[in-house]
Structures are given as structure tokens and as C-alpha cells.
Amino acid sequence: MLKLRLMIFASAAAAMLLPIAHAGETAAVSSYGAYNAPSQAEVLLSRAFDTSPATSMDQVVRQLSLAINQLSRHKTPKIAPLVQRLSHAEMEKHVCETNCAIKAWYKPGEGIVLDESVDPQTNPFDRSILLHEMVHYFQDMEGYYAHADACDRWLRRELDAYDIQNRYLGMIGLPSRVAYVGNNCHTMESIGKDGIIRRQVFSGATRASNSDE
């Protein structure tokens, strides 16, 4: 009889635990082997900052879009940016018109161009370079500082992109940080008709993480 009572009590205790597990309560379930599925927000966060090798550039763009959405007020555009590659010589010819250390470039209306040496699919820091240019695409799609003069608009957008890139580098655990090395964009003669200040395109320059510059 005692054994039967113990079995009944154990069954009743298990039955009391089941509603708790299915009710979505935040309190921990005190039963061995209980599993609380991650929330959608947690899933998106893990994807956004996943730096494992990607199978395609499209996958990287989707991950970085999530990251930008998490790290800034910029909303993900309905259409993803076009990403293409050029040799370094071609990059210099089209952007710098001379020798330069350019690594990436966003051209409004055409998309993002990466130096062939940049590999966002496998290199976490290179992934941050692509993120930097994607921020410029997001800015363009939502008209970020659209009504400012060309000089001020360029500077504001660059500072914003560098800030988000540094936040991303921190989130993925890399000690490197990027720094804006241009001037205050008062080089109006270098601004083309498309609004690009070619002397100040992103070069991937880094500074020590403990620097105050």
C-alpha cells in the first residue's frame, strides 16, 4: 500500500510540472532534462554575430543586415545591396585615380565594391569591412542626413559607419578597432558629381583598441 501511495504521489508531482513547462513561465522548471527553447530574438542575435565561415556572400549580407539592425537605428532595406569584387588595380583606377590603400567602396545607385583580397565569408575583420559599406547603403536607403550639404553629409555618414563597425568588432570579440583618418571633409574639389569624396573612401585602417584617438 505504501508503495502504491508513493507512485500516485510521484505521478501527481509530474502532472503539476507539465503545465509550468508549457505555460511559458520565466521561472526555472525544476525537473531533470527540462528544455527552454530560445526566443526568436535570441536566435536572430546569434545569427547576426556568427563569424563561422559562410557558404555564400548572400549569407554574409543577411547576417550583417541583422547586425546593423541590432547595433543601430538603421532599418534593413527590403532589397539587399549588390556586392561585387574588383582587383586592387581596378579599385585604384576607378576610385583613387592614383595609388592608395582602398579596400572597399560604396557607390550610390550601384552597390558595394570589395577589393579581391577582402574575404568576408571567412575572415571576421573583413566581414566588418563589408558591414561598414552596408551601413552606407542603409543610410542611403533611408535618407540619413540627405538634406545636409555634401561635406557635412559625408562626414556624418562616415562617423556613423565607423562607430557601428567598432561596435560590431566588439560584439564578435576582435580587439581591432577602426579609425576615421580623413579631415573634416573640407576638400570640396575632391567631391565628384556623385557625392563621393574619393580621397576618403574606406581603407580598412585600424588603430589600437586602447587608443583615445
N, C-alpha and C positions, 0 to 999 in steps of 0.2 A: 504493500500500500504506500509506504514511504517513497519507494522508487517511482511509483506512478505519479505521486504528487509532484515530485521533482521534475519529471518530464513535462507535466502540464504547466508548471511554473516557467520552465525554460522556453516552452513554446509561446507562452503569453508574453514573455520578455522580448522575444524575437519579433512578435507581431507588433509590439509597441514601437520597435525601432524602425520598422518599414515605413510608416507614414512620414517620419522625420527625414529619412533618406530621399523620399520622393517629393517632399513639400518645398524643396529649395531653400531650406533654412541655412543660415550662415554658421550656426553653431556646429562644432565638430561632431561627427557621428561616432559614438563610442562602440563600434563593433569592428572586429578584425576584418581587414580586406575591403573596407568601405572606399569608394572612389568618387571624388567630386570632380566632374568634368570641367575643364577650363572654360571661362566665359569667352564670348566672341571677341571682346576687347583684348583679352589675353592672347588669343590666337593671332589677331592682327598685329599685336605688338611684337610677338615672337617672329613673325614673318618679316616685319619691317626692318628688324635689325639682325636678321640672319645673314651671316657672311660666308656661309659654306659655298663651295663652287656651284655656280648656276649653270643650267643646261642651255640657256639662251639669253640673248640681250633683252628680249621681251620680259623674261622673268625678273631680271635685274631692275628694269624700269618699273615693273609693278611693285617690287619690294621698296624701291626708293620713293615711289609715289606715296606709299603708306608711311614711310619715314618722314617725309616732308609734311604730310598731314598731321603727324604726331608732334613734330618739333616746331611747327609754325602755325600761323593763322591762314596760310595759303590753302585753298581748297583744290582737290585733284580735278583737273580738267577732264571733260568727257573723252577727249581724244588725246592719246599719248603722243609725246614728241617723237619725231623721226630722228634716229641716231645713225650716223654714218661715220666711216673712217677714211682718213687720208694719210698719206706718208708725211713725215715731218717736213720734207722739202716743199710739198704742195701746200701744207699749212702755212709755212713761212711766206710763200708766194702770194697766197690769197688774203692773208690776214696782216702780216707784219711788213711785207714789202722789203724785208731785209732779214738778216739772221736774228733769231730770237728763241726763247725757251718755251714757246707756246705748247701747251698740252691739250687744251680743249677750247671750244668756241661755240657760243650760241648765236645764231644769226636769225633774227626775227623773220618769220614767214618761211624759213627753210628748214630749221631744226638745229640739232646739235651735231657738231663735228668733233671727233676724237682723233688724236694722234694715234697711229697704228701701234705705238709702243704701250698705250694705255689699255689695260685689260680688266675692266670692271667685273667680268664674270668670275675671275679667280683671285684678284688682288683687292683686299679690303680698302686700302688707301685709294687706289684707282677708282673704286666704287664711289668714294666720297667726291672725286673729281667730277664724275658724271652727275652726282647729286647736285653739286654746285651749279652746273649748267641747267639742270632740270628746274632748279629754283628760278632761274631767269625765265624759263619757259612758263612756269606757273605765274610769275609776276606779269608777264606779257598778257596771258590769257585773262587775268582779272584787272588789268589796267593799273597796276601798282605804280604810283607816282606818275601816272600818264600825263597829268596836266602841268608837271614841273618842267622847267627849261631843261634842255638836253644835258647840260653839265650836271645839274643837281640830280636829275633822274638817274643818270649813270652811277654817280657816287652812292646814292641811297640804295640802289638795287645791288651794287657790289657789296656794300657793307652788310646788307641783309643776307646775301648768299654766303659770305664768309662766316657770318655768325651761325647760320643754320648748319653749314658744313662742319664747323668746330663742335657744335652740339652733337652732331652725328658721330664724329670721331670719338667723342667722349662716351657715347652710348655703346659703341662697339668695342670699347676698351683699347683703342690705339692711343699712344702717348703723343703722336704728332699733332700739330695744330697748324693751320694755315693763316697767313697774314696778308692784308692788303698793302701792297708796296707801291701803289700809284700815288699821284698827288691828289689835290682836291678837284681834279678834272678841269682845271683852267688851261686847257690846251685845245682850245676850240678849233684850231687849224687842223687837228688830227681827227676830228669827228667827220665821218663820211655822211653821205646823204641818207644812209640807212640808220644813222644814230649811233653807230659803233665807234668807240674810241679805240682804234686798233693798237695803240701802244700799251693799252692796259687790259688786254684780254688775259684770261686766267692761265697762269704758267705752272700752277701746282707748287708754288714756292711755299716752304714751311718754315716755322720758327720753333724754338724750344718751347715745350709746354709750360715751363715755369717763367717764360719771358713776360715782361709787362708791356711790351711794345704793342 
